[in-house]
Each structure stands twice: as structure tokens, then as C-alpha cells.
Amino acid sequence: MENSLSFEVHGPARLEGSVTLSGAKNSALKLMAAALLATGKTTLHNVPGIADVEIMSDLLRSLGCTVDYDNALQRLIIDVPEIPGHRAEYNLVRKLRASINVLGPLIARLGKAEVALPGGDAIGSRGLDFHIKGLADLGAEAHSEHGYVIATAPDGLKGAEISLSFPSVGATENIMTAAVMAKGVTTIDNAAREPDVVDLGEFLISMGANISGLGSNVITISGVEKLNPTTHSTLPDRIVAGTWAFAAAMTQGDITIIGGREDHLAIPLDKLVQAGAVVTTTQDGFRVRMDRRPRAIDIVTLPYPGFPTDLQPMAICMNAIAEGHSMVTENVFEGRFMFVNELKRLGANITVDGHHAAINGLPLLSGAPVVATDIRAGAGLVLAGLVSEGITVVEDGYHVDRGYTHFAENLRALGAEVSRISN
Ligand code: UD1
């Protein structure tokens, strides 16, 4: 039973040593969905062995693909049939927000797609209006009905000028994967600039797509007739890297993050330096060392290159034991402060008002049972357990497994006393 997994953390602890990063969850899942654009075998390297990859594999199988994952090699091979299925059922989609990424490729290839409205993390309302409007701008008829997004484009899609009112990662990806085989030129204005979006764009280019402006806020796509299967390596996971960076700072530790890309974490690392950490570049990654109690830092989450919402729980946890007062403002997902009530069970002094959290740092928290509400909150609470006196049990730990490979093992290798308990 997925619900019965907990992480038991004995604190306080200091983390020291090195971790090797896996491929990014949020890239791998999108690359897997985009493989649907070409008949034949696409090979993805550096794919993390996490639960979400298994769910996306099942979803692709339900559409007629053959999917083989080799955990030792971190390699995934997807064989896409000439005509994949066009309906992604609720029983799989509900488990994974990124399932919505099959929408663009299916409408592009088949002229029709039916995708159940996704579930995923409980972090906010997470609308799909930009996705639907984007497809409509490309000439599809798209609406939601009986819990499904239904899109049809019997005469194919046509390039269009699309402007997003917020640089949504998912909408940028769905529009990009729909437009790659549309007739003519598409521009996406106010596009998301996340490294995951760039990775997906480069993957599409290697399939034969014509795309420019990746990483900027205007992406231009000239449609091509056909795409070919390809081989691609997923980016290292910047959110996992950021999690380890905060873990080092919070525990006054010293962690070398092998495979970490500082350029993908410029603002979070700058914040850690303000908190007192020393960040140095190493041969194959970077190192974060903290020799003092962290100083409290104000944080505002924003689309990339701003401070990522996915690291907001770690920032709050660090501020909870930092010296001084701080304010953390969440601008991306309104439900992301839900875990603060759990953190307060560890004694943290935090007041939430709308999308602001005011934090008064304490020297140490005190261990207690808490519940993980999403992947990042779960990881943050485990880290909070490391700066708590006594035992913290993080229940619903399966959330953490959705985004982190060998989390407990890595923590133990860094010197912490952490175990997984299933009951
Ligand atoms: C992705 C990531 C998630 C990360 C987020 C921001 C996946 C599966 N998830 O989520 O981990 O936290 O990017 O970097 O890759 N919105 C709308 N209408 C839409 C689309 C989005 O209102 O049609 C809103 C959302 O409710 C949210 C904001 O826009 O408030 C950002 O959403 P978006 O960037 O789309 O995030 P996801 O792609 O869902």
C-alpha cells in the first residue's frame, strides 16, 4: 500500500559527503510524452527510477507503446506504434499531473486527443485554461467534458501567434509539442524559460523539429511534416540538487552535489550565500558548506529564472531554524503553504497570511509525527526532521518517492539516521 510508507528521522544531524544527481523528473516525464510524436524507438538516458516514471510508462503502454526501463543503466526505450491510442484514461492520469503532456503530441499526430483531467500534487488549483486556449489558437476544437479534455483537429493544426498570460511550464510544453507538426509558424509569447522546457525543445529538435528561442520568453516553431525517433539524455534534476543544497545549509553541513548545475540554480544558491553558505564549483558539480547557523532570508517564488516554487518548502524549513525573521512569498501555487501546519507541529514559529509566510527562526525544532502533502513538502519535512530534537516521522512518504531516488539511503550516506518504515 503506497500510503503506509513513512520516513523516520532522528535529529539533530549534520550532513557531510557527496550525492550523485539523477535525471530530472520534470524533464524525463515530458520527454516520454513527446516520444509519441514519432513512430519507432526513442531512447532516453539518465531517466530516474521513480514512481512517476512508472506511471507515465503505464500511460504510454495504454496508448499502445512498448516501454522498457533498465534501472541499472537509467535507460528507457519507448517503441511507438504507427497509430497510437488517442484516449488517456482517468485511472492513470489522475496519479500524475504530467500526464497532461500527452495532449499536445496526440493532437499533433492523430488530429484528436482525449485526456482525463489530471490529479498530481495537492498544491493548488492548477488550471488547464492556457493549454486549451493554446490548442484552440492552433485551430483545434478543444474543451473539457465529463472530466476529460477533448481536442479535435480533423484538418490538422495551423501555426498561430499565441500569448500566455502567465509563463506556464505545462502550457508552453503542450503548445510546443502540438505546434511542431502544424502548418506554418507558431510563436509563443511569454513562454516558460525553465531548463525542462529547453530540454524538451532540444529533444524535439533532435527529432527533426524546427524551434528557436528556447530559454527566452519568445519561442518560435516552424512546423515540419514528420518527426523521427531519437536518442536523448535527460538533464540533471535541479530541484533535487537544490534540495541537497538547502540540506547542507540547514544542517550546517558540507555536501558535494555531483552532476549539479549551478547555472540552473543561480538565485537559490545566491540566497544560500546570503544565508551564510559557501558555494564552490567542483570538477563535476558544486559544493555547499555552512559553518554557522543560517541567517534568515526573504524569498519570493517566481517562474524561472526566479526562485522555484518547488524549493519553497526547503526555504521555509531553513528559515524556521535560521537566525532572525523572514518572509517567504509564494506566487506560483496558492496551495503550497499547506505543509506549514505540519511544520508547526515541529514547533516552527510561522504565520501564514494569504500567499505570505512570516517566519521567526528558532535554534532547533522538536520531533513529532507529520504528514507529507506533496513531493517537495515531504522532502522538506524530512529535512526539518534533521534539525529537530528527537524523532520525526513523516507519514505518506510515498510522495517523496515520486520525486527522489534513494532519498533515505542518500541521507544515511551523508551521516543521518533516517529509515523507511512500511506498516
Ligand atoms: C510544473 C511542474 C511543477 C512546478 C511548476 C512550476 C510538472 C509535472 N510540474 O507544473 O513541479 O512546480 O511547473 O515550475 O512538470 N495555470 C493556469 N492555467 C493553466 C496552466 C497553469 O492558471 O492552463 C497556473 C497554475 O495554476 C499555476 C501557474 O499557472 O498557478 C503555474 O503553472 P505551470 O507553470 O503550468 O505549472 P505546471 O506545468 O503545472
Residues whose N, C-alpha, C, O or C-beta is under 5 A from the ligand:
A	BS01	UD1	N26 R97 A98 S125 R126 G127 L128 D129 F130 H131 F166 P167 S168 V169 G170 A171 T309 D310 V332 F333
